[in-house]
Amino acid sequence: MTTEKYICENCGNHEFVTKPNQFDLFSVEDGKLVFQETMLVEDDKKIELFCFECDKKLEFDEEDLEF
């Protein structure tokens, strides 16, 4: 259920994403980009959420997170 509490102030969207916590590593071999591995970023920081549409950072209460 969408509540009015968490709506992007910038564009009105109600879907939010976290910062990526992984990245893919590529290297150049024979003039081509070759996938090497997916690396995870270990991060002890609190969760940050950003608007899915415009990337504005959302201010929220951690108590409102559900997994």
Backbone bond lengths (Angstrom), bond angles and torsions (degrees), N, CA, C in turn:
res aa  C-N    CA-C-N  psi(-1)  N-CA   C-N-CA  omega(-1)  CA-C   N-CA-C  phi
1 M - - - 1.457 - - 1.529 109.65 -
2 T 1.296 117.06 129.00 1.449 122.27 178.87 1.523 109.43 -82.03
3 T 1.329 115.40 131.24 1.462 119.05 175.99 1.523 108.26 -112.13
4 E 1.302 116.24 160.01 1.459 120.33 178.92 1.529 111.26 -74.55
5 K 1.323 117.82 -11.04 1.463 121.48 -177.54 1.527 111.41 -64.05
6 Y 1.323 117.34 -39.38 1.460 120.37 -176.90 1.527 110.96 -119.03
7 I 1.312 113.96 83.39 1.462 123.33 175.05 1.530 105.76 -127.61
8 C 1.319 117.50 134.50 1.457 120.38 -179.93 1.524 109.97 -59.95
9 E 1.329 115.49 125.47 1.468 120.66 179.30 1.517 111.89 -66.06
10 N 1.323 116.26 -25.81 1.460 121.42 -174.59 1.531 112.60 -82.00
11 C 1.354 116.81 -45.18 1.467 118.56 -172.99 1.537 113.98 -129.03
12 G 1.342 117.94 -4.99 1.461 120.10 177.35 1.517 115.11 86.14
13 N 1.311 118.21 1.17 1.456 121.96 -179.70 1.529 110.68 -68.58
14 H 1.327 116.53 156.24 1.462 120.40 178.36 1.528 112.55 -125.72
15 E 1.338 116.95 23.19 1.453 121.73 175.84 1.530 108.44 -120.12
16 F 1.340 115.76 135.71 1.457 120.61 -174.23 1.524 110.22 -132.69
17 V 1.332 116.41 151.19 1.464 122.34 -179.02 1.531 109.00 -127.80
18 T 1.342 115.36 156.71 1.455 120.60 174.51 1.516 108.84 -89.05
19 K 1.317 116.06 168.31 1.455 119.95 171.26 1.515 107.43 -68.05
20 P 1.303 117.13 146.19 1.465 118.33 176.97 1.528 110.39 -61.19
21 N 1.328 116.55 138.43 1.460 119.70 178.13 1.526 110.88 -113.49
22 Q 1.313 116.43 17.96 1.455 120.42 174.97 1.512 109.09 -148.57
23 F 1.315 115.01 158.45 1.453 119.26 175.77 1.515 109.01 -147.23
24 D 1.312 115.62 157.24 1.458 122.02 178.26 1.524 108.64 -98.88
25 L 1.330 116.03 135.24 1.455 122.36 179.92 1.532 109.14 -101.44
26 F 1.326 115.67 125.87 1.468 122.09 176.85 1.522 108.31 -118.81
27 S 1.306 117.07 149.25 1.459 121.29 172.60 1.525 108.20 -129.08
28 V 1.326 114.95 161.97 1.454 120.05 -179.20 1.526 108.55 -93.57
29 E 1.322 115.82 125.35 1.459 122.08 177.00 1.523 108.26 -136.34
30 D 1.296 116.18 122.49 1.466 122.33 -178.90 1.527 112.24 52.21
31 G 1.332 115.91 40.96 1.456 120.91 177.38 1.514 115.04 76.25
32 K 1.340 117.75 9.73 1.463 121.04 179.46 1.517 109.38 -122.63
33 L 1.331 115.90 152.44 1.460 121.44 175.38 1.524 108.41 -86.73
34 V 1.309 116.34 119.42 1.453 121.82 -174.90 1.531 109.34 -116.24
35 F 1.321 116.02 125.66 1.459 121.85 178.09 1.529 109.79 -62.05
36 Q 1.348 115.67 132.25 1.456 120.60 178.43 1.529 111.77 -106.49
37 E 1.341 116.73 -53.83 1.463 120.39 -178.70 1.519 110.70 -168.32
38 T 1.326 115.03 161.65 1.458 121.71 171.67 1.524 106.87 -97.36
39 M 1.322 115.96 128.20 1.457 120.85 -178.03 1.519 109.10 -114.08
40 L 1.324 115.68 136.59 1.459 121.45 176.97 1.519 109.80 -94.82
41 V 1.317 115.42 140.74 1.449 121.18 176.36 1.527 106.87 -94.77
42 E 1.315 115.83 117.45 1.459 118.94 177.68 1.510 107.18 -85.78
43 D 1.299 115.06 120.31 1.451 120.39 -172.01 1.517 108.82 -139.19
44 D 1.322 116.37 122.56 1.458 121.02 179.37 1.522 112.17 -93.58
45 K 1.313 116.77 8.44 1.461 120.29 -179.96 1.523 110.12 -69.96
46 K 1.311 115.07 159.50 1.459 120.42 174.57 1.527 109.11 -65.84
47 I 1.306 115.87 156.79 1.460 121.64 178.32 1.528 109.65 -65.51
48 E 1.320 115.90 133.38 1.452 122.02 173.14 1.518 107.45 -114.32
49 L 1.331 116.79 137.11 1.460 121.77 178.47 1.520 109.46 -117.58
50 F 1.342 114.49 143.13 1.458 121.58 -178.91 1.519 109.02 -131.85
51 C 1.324 115.95 145.82 1.458 121.26 178.79 1.529 109.76 -57.24
52 F 1.313 116.62 133.13 1.455 122.67 179.76 1.522 111.60 -65.05
53 E 1.324 117.13 -28.50 1.469 121.38 -176.64 1.523 113.29 -90.50
54 C 1.344 118.00 -47.58 1.470 119.50 -171.46 1.526 113.76 -119.01
55 D 1.323 118.67 -1.27 1.468 124.37 176.72 1.525 115.49 71.74
56 K 1.320 118.82 10.68 1.465 120.21 177.09 1.522 108.94 -66.94
57 K 1.331 116.68 136.17 1.459 121.58 179.94 1.526 109.82 -70.47
58 L 1.329 115.32 135.36 1.463 122.05 -179.82 1.520 109.87 -95.00
59 E 1.312 116.77 129.49 1.460 122.01 171.64 1.523 106.52 -90.95
60 F 1.346 117.32 125.77 1.459 120.69 -176.19 1.523 110.52 -148.56
61 D 1.333 115.63 163.01 1.453 122.55 175.49 1.520 108.36 -86.56
62 E 1.339 117.67 126.40 1.466 121.06 179.88 1.532 111.15 -58.19
63 E 1.323 117.07 -27.60 1.467 121.44 179.14 1.532 111.75 -64.96
64 D 1.319 117.33 -18.59 1.462 121.41 -178.90 1.539 112.80 -87.45
65 L 1.343 118.05 -1.92 1.474 120.70 178.71 1.510 109.91 -79.28
66 E 1.335 116.48 135.08 1.451 123.20 174.04 1.522 108.68 -129.02
67 F 1.331 116.01 138.23 1.464 120.61 178.66 1.508 109.72 -121.53
